[in-house]
Amino acid sequence: MMYDIKWIIPKLRTPTKLWNIASSITFAAVGIFSKIVLEWLNKAVVYNKHIIIRALDARPKNVPLITVSNHHSCFDDPGIWE
């Protein structure tokens, strides 16, 4: 049984040149804004950084490192590893 699910906005199935340009500009603007926030506005203080650096350096090749937080934050990993 095949489902024929119609796209919510049919015009976006075949985007125009203007849409592609606007999408590229939006993507770049978000990237630049994120870089500014992470580099210039981030005032994170990392305590015991040497422990995590040692864990990264001492683990065998191709072994992942899992970080666990004691609170809910989507900013920790990308914000602290600048």
C-alpha positions as CSV (number, residue, x, y, z in Angstrom):
1,M,0.0,0.0,0.0
2,M,1.5,3.3,-1.1
3,Y,0.9,6.6,0.7
4,D,0.7,9.8,-1.3
5,I,1.4,12.4,1.3
6,K,1.2,15.9,-0.2
7,W,3.8,18.4,0.7
8,I,2.6,21.1,3.1
9,I,3.8,23.9,0.9
10,P,3.9,22.6,-2.7
11,K,6.0,25.6,-4.0
12,L,8.9,24.4,-1.8
13,R,9.2,21.2,-3.7
14,T,10.7,23.2,-6.5
15,P,12.4,26.2,-4.8
16,T,13.1,29.3,-6.8
17,K,16.5,30.9,-7.2
18,L,15.4,33.6,-4.7
19,W,14.5,30.9,-2.2
20,N,17.9,29.3,-2.6
21,I,19.7,32.6,-2.1
22,A,17.6,33.5,0.9
23,S,18.2,30.0,2.4
24,S,22.0,30.4,1.9
25,I,22.0,33.8,3.5
26,T,20.0,32.5,6.4
27,F,22.4,29.6,6.9
28,A,25.4,31.9,6.8
29,A,23.7,34.4,9.2
30,V,22.9,31.7,11.8
31,G,26.5,30.4,11.5
32,I,28.0,33.8,12.0
33,F,25.7,34.7,14.9
34,S,26.6,31.4,16.6
35,K,30.3,32.0,16.2
36,I,29.9,35.5,17.7
37,V,28.0,34.1,20.7
38,L,30.4,31.2,21.3
39,E,33.6,33.3,20.8
40,W,32.8,36.7,22.1
41,L,29.8,36.5,24.4
42,N,30.6,33.1,26.0
43,K,31.9,33.6,29.6
44,A,31.9,29.9,30.5
45,V,34.3,28.9,33.3
46,V,35.6,25.3,33.1
47,Y,36.8,23.8,36.3
48,N,39.1,20.8,36.4
49,K,39.6,21.1,32.6
50,H,42.8,19.1,32.9
51,I,40.8,16.0,33.8
52,I,38.7,16.1,30.7
53,I,41.8,16.9,28.6
54,R,43.6,13.9,30.1
55,A,40.5,11.6,29.4
56,L,40.5,12.8,25.8
57,D,44.3,12.3,25.3
58,A,44.7,9.0,27.2
59,R,41.8,7.0,25.6
60,P,42.6,4.4,23.0
61,K,42.2,5.3,19.3
62,N,38.6,5.1,18.0
63,V,37.1,4.9,21.5
64,P,34.3,7.4,22.0
65,L,34.0,9.7,25.0
66,I,30.6,10.2,26.6
67,T,30.0,13.3,28.7
68,V,27.3,13.5,31.3
69,S,25.9,16.6,32.9
70,N,24.1,17.0,36.2
71,H,21.7,19.5,34.6
72,H,19.8,20.1,31.4
73,S,21.7,22.2,28.9
74,C,22.1,22.1,25.2
75,F,24.9,24.6,25.3
76,D,27.5,22.8,27.4
77,D,29.2,20.7,24.8
78,P,29.5,23.2,21.9
79,G,29.9,26.1,24.3
80,I,32.7,24.8,26.5
81,W,34.8,23.2,23.7
82,E,35.6,26.4,22.0
